[in-house]
Amino acid sequence: LLARHIASRAGMFTGLALFPACLALLVWADLSHQLPILVAAAAAGGIAASLGYRGSLQMVNGIALADQRSEVVSSYLLAAFAGNALPLIGVGLLSAKASPVTGHIVFAIVITVLAAVGLVVGRKKTLLL
């Protein structure tokens, strides 16, 4: 309800920009063993993810042809859920081979790099429009 007036592109990129800070909070919570930091990180991550999903889903709905919208949204959701699951599986495997802290730090670095790439590519596309 609070984000309904945020444009889809702005929401999507705001969520993407917030992810590195959320991940830094998660790593800090892991290293310090502080529940309040973990709760703050989870809340901030939830806000970032919800902005990103809402904005990107709204863009997908706007791009899809009316008679193909359900197929396009289904494909989007499949990609989104796979995008959520694959990093978690990777963290689990890395945690089992190294340590949970190593898995979390590597996960945070990879997601931060991907977020930065997404922001740069999105900015370039915006400048070209």
Secondary structure as GFF3:
##gff-version 3
##sequence-region A 1 129
A	DSSP	alpha_helix	8	32	.	.	.	ID=ss1
A	DSSP	alpha_helix	35	63	.	.	.	ID=ss2
A	DSSP	three_ten_helix	66	68	.	.	.	ID=ss3
A	DSSP	alpha_helix	69	97	.	.	.	ID=ss4
A	DSSP	alpha_helix	100	128	.	.	.	ID=ss5
###
